[in-house]
Amino acid sequence: MTRPDTLAPDTPAGGRSRRSVAMALGFGLVAFVILLGLGTWQVQRLHWKEDLLHTIDERMHAPAVPLPEAEARFAATGDVDYMPVTVRGTFLHEDERHFFSTWEGASGFDVYTPLRLDDGRYLLVNRGFVPYELKDAAKRPAGQVTGEVTVTGLARNPLTQKPSRMIPDNDPAKNIFYWKDRDAMAATAGLPAGYRLVPFLLDANNAPNPDGLPVGGVTLIDLPNNHLQYAVTWYGLAAALVGVLLVWLRRPARTQGNGKRG
């Protein structure tokens, strides 16, 4: 009588067929390579993010440059993000645009005001944050400085599209913007026909405005750097996979019908 647990000729020690072992090893190898690739990609992203943060830090602490120098840089590279820039001009407060934001836990708006330059062009300047209830400029008249002013701040690259589908669409009719669409802000600001814009934005520094509003210096460096923990996670999963396969290969397979008569 043949015993039910007799091993077939193609069954290695442990009671598993060579085919099942080969399939498990094949799938395991593919998964292992994928997990290693994901971990390595996160390491590469980590180096990229660290270099980017280092560049931003260097730019932010560099001396401010005049507007023509920043424009030449933008024309050559398309990138002036966080470069300190100094400009002179006259604010058009009646044309300010409002970008929905938060500051120190309070909801409100960043006030983007066109600055008319001596050459007739306009630069949209983020003068800073005002609380939600002070969106109406008439409620904060002291901060509406008149005459020619000098503004120093950080240049910001314009956005070409909405950063995420999760962000609401801008509502120009209510003068509420949820993403920084420079062209739409300018087009709805009441600027004269044929106006010309500086090709980037400017976030004013924290130099105090009269009565403290708007609150300047609200530029956020919102660049989370979690790539190291992601890399550790992927590499850890790869190591765990190897461990699971080794345990599976060394553990005898359960046979069907043990203790029963044929």
C-alpha positions in Angstrom: 0.0 0.0 0.0 1.3 3.5 -1.0 1.6 5.9 2.0 -0.2 9.2 1.3 2.8 11.2 2.4 5.3 9.5 0.2 7.3 12.1 -1.6 7.2 12.3 -5.4 10.5 12.1 -7.3 10.4 15.9 -8.0 9.7 16.8 -4.4 12.7 18.1 -2.4 13.2 17.7 1.3 10.5 19.7 3.1 7.6 18.1 1.1 7.3 20.9 -1.5 7.5 20.3 -5.2 10.3 21.9 -7.1 7.8 23.8 -9.2 6.1 25.4 -6.1 9.6 26.3 -4.8 10.7 27.8 -8.1 7.5 29.8 -8.4 7.8 31.1 -4.8 11.5 32.0 -5.4 10.6 33.7 -8.7 7.8 35.8 -7.3 10.0 36.6 -4.2 12.9 37.7 -6.4 10.7 40.0 -8.4 9.2 41.5 -5.3 12.6 41.8 -3.7 14.0 43.7 -6.7 11.0 46.0 -6.7 11.4 46.8 -3.0 15.1 47.4 -3.4 14.4 49.7 -6.3 11.8 51.7 -4.4 14.3 52.1 -1.5 17.1 53.2 -3.7 14.7 55.7 -5.4 13.9 57.2 -2.1 17.6 57.5 -1.2 18.1 59.4 -4.5 15.1 61.6 -3.6 16.6 62.2 -0.2 19.9 63.5 -1.8 17.9 65.7 -4.2 15.7 67.2 -1.4 18.7 67.9 0.8 20.5 69.7 -2.1 17.3 71.7 -2.8 16.9 72.7 0.9 20.6 73.7 1.0 20.2 75.8 -2.1 17.1 77.5 -0.7 18.9 78.2 2.6 21.8 79.8 0.7 19.6 81.9 -1.4 17.5 83.2 1.5 20.5 84.3 3.4 22.3 86.0 0.5 22.3 89.8 0.0 19.3 91.2 -1.8 19.8 92.0 -5.5 18.2 94.7 -7.6 15.3 93.7 -9.8 17.2 93.8 -13.1 19.7 91.2 -11.8 16.9 88.9 -10.7 15.1 89.3 -14.1 18.3 88.4 -15.9 18.6 85.3 -13.7 15.0 84.3 -14.4 15.5 84.9 -18.2 18.6 82.6 -18.1 17.4 79.8 -15.8 13.6 80.3 -15.2 14.3 80.0 -11.5 14.6 82.8 -8.9 12.7 81.0 -6.1 13.7 82.5 -2.7 16.2 84.9 -4.1 16.2 88.2 -2.1 15.3 91.1 -4.3 14.8 94.9 -3.7 12.5 97.0 -5.8 11.0 100.5 -5.7 7.5 101.5 -6.9 4.1 102.6 -5.9 1.4 100.3 -4.5 -2.0 100.2 -6.2 -4.0 99.2 -3.0 -7.4 99.4 -4.7 -6.3 96.5 -6.9 -5.1 94.1 -4.2 -5.8 90.4 -4.7 -6.5 87.9 -1.8 -4.9 84.5 -1.5 -6.6 82.3 1.1 -4.0 81.2 3.7 -3.4 80.6 7.4 -0.9 82.2 9.8 -0.1 81.1 13.3 -3.3 79.1 13.4 -5.6 81.9 12.1 -7.4 81.8 8.8 -7.2 84.8 6.5 -5.6 86.1 3.3 -2.2 86.9 1.9 -2.6 90.3 0.3 -1.1 90.5 -3.2 -0.8 94.1 -4.3 0.4 95.4 -7.7 3.5 97.5 -7.4 3.8 100.0 -10.3 7.5 100.4 -11.2 9.2 103.5 -12.7 9.3 101.8 -16.2 5.5 101.4 -16.2 5.5 97.6 -15.5 3.8 95.9 -12.6 5.0 93.4 -10.0 2.6 91.5 -7.8 3.9 91.7 -4.2 2.6 89.5 -1.4 2.6 92.2 1.3 1.7 89.6 4.0 -1.2 88.1 6.0 -4.4 89.7 7.2 -7.1 88.0 9.3 -10.2 86.8 7.6 -12.4 89.5 9.0 -10.0 92.2 7.7 -10.1 91.1 4.1 -11.7 94.5 3.2 -8.9 97.0 2.9 -11.2 99.7 4.3 -10.9 98.1 7.7 -7.1 98.5 7.8 -6.4 101.9 6.2 -3.2 102.6 8.1 -1.5 99.8 6.3 -2.3 101.2 2.9 1.0 103.1 2.5 1.1 105.8 -0.2 3.8 107.2 -2.4 6.9 105.5 -3.6 8.2 102.7 -1.4 11.2 100.4 -1.3 10.3 96.7 -0.9 12.7 93.9 -0.1 11.5 90.3 -0.2 11.9 86.8 -1.7 11.3 86.3 -5.4 8.9 83.4 -6.1 8.6 81.5 -9.4 5.1 81.7 -11.0 2.9 78.6 -11.1 1.9 77.3 -14.5 -1.0 75.3 -13.3 -3.0 74.3 -10.2 -0.7 72.3 -7.9 -3.3 69.7 -7.0 -6.8 68.6 -7.9 -7.6 68.8 -4.2 -7.2 72.5 -4.2 -10.4 74.4 -5.0 -10.6 76.5 -8.1 -9.9 80.2 -7.8 -12.9 82.5 -7.4 -11.8 85.8 -9.0 -15.4 87.2 -8.8 -15.1 87.1 -5.0 -11.4 88.0 -5.1 -10.5 84.8 -3.4 -7.6 82.7 -4.8 -6.7 79.3 -3.6 -3.6 78.9 -5.7 -1.2 81.6 -6.9 -2.3 82.1 -10.5 -0.2 85.2 -11.2 -1.8 85.9 -14.6 -5.4 85.5 -13.3 -4.6 87.8 -10.3 -3.2 90.5 -12.7 -6.1 90.1 -15.2 -8.7 90.7 -12.5 -6.9 93.5 -10.6 -8.1 96.3 -12.8 -4.7 97.2 -14.3 -4.7 99.4 -17.4 -5.0 97.9 -20.8 -1.7 96.6 -22.2 -0.1 96.3 -18.8 3.2 94.5 -18.5 4.2 92.2 -15.7 7.5 91.2 -14.1 7.7 87.5 -14.8 7.7 86.4 -11.1 6.1 87.3 -7.8 7.7 88.8 -4.7 7.0 87.9 -1.0 7.7 91.0 1.1 9.9 90.5 4.2 8.9 91.1 7.8 9.5 94.8 7.8 6.6 96.1 9.9 3.7 97.9 8.2 1.7 100.6 9.9 -0.6 99.1 12.6 1.1 95.8 11.9 -1.0 94.9 8.9 -0.4 93.1 6.6 2.0 90.9 8.6 5.0 90.5 6.3 7.5 87.7 6.1 5.0 84.9 5.7 7.0 82.8 3.2 6.7 79.2 4.1 9.3 76.6 3.2 6.8 73.8 2.9 9.1 71.0 1.7 8.7 67.9 3.8 11.7 65.6 3.8 10.5 62.1 4.8 12.5 60.2 2.2 14.9 58.6 4.7 12.0 56.9 6.6 10.5 55.8 3.3 13.8 54.3 2.2 14.1 52.5 5.5 10.6 51.2 5.1 11.2 49.8 1.6 14.5 48.2 2.5 13.0 46.8 5.7 10.2 45.2 3.7 12.8 43.7 1.3 14.6 42.2 4.3 11.4 40.9 5.8 10.5 39.2 2.5 13.8 37.4 2.5 13.2 36.3 6.1 9.7 35.0 5.2 11.0 33.0 2.2 13.8 31.4 4.3 11.4 30.4 7.0 8.9 29.0 4.4 11.6 27.0 2.7 13.0 25.5 5.9 9.6 24.6 7.4 8.3 21.2 6.4 5.1 21.3 4.3 1.9 19.9 5.8 0.9 16.7 4.1 -2.7 15.8 3.4 -4.2 12.7 5.0 -1.6 12.0 7.7 -2.8 9.3 10.1 -5.5 8.1 7.6 -5.6 4.7 5.8 -5.4 4.6 2.1 
